[in-house]
């Protein structure tokens, strides 16, 4: 992946999660924001259950915001990908199974996997301190 393609991919993925994380958090704080629909009745039921839990929604939206923000910058992109990974997987299966909008979910999964591949060497440093210091 070229430098500019990687940058654009980071901005698209990170920006989408950052914006929607901020919108959902603002709506949960009571600001009058018109949020996008949940797709269909099954998707709406699933999202309603998450919202009614009282903490999953806020945790998810904060994760969107933090992961999206981290993904925007090359230095913190691996951390952002780690934070966004579970959400991307859930979004993929949410749209594949519940809404039937598989192209939307597949787009985010493909973009995420492409960035994971691009940052695969730097991701290892998150778990291996020796690798972070340049030792094998």
Secondary structure by P-SEA (a helix, b strand, c coil): ccaaaaaaaaaaaaaaaaaaaaaaaaaaacccccccccccaaaaaaaaaaaacccaaaaaaaaaaaaaaaaacccaaaaaaaaaaaaaaaaaaaaaccccaaaaaaaaaaaaaaaaaaaaaaaaaacccccccccc
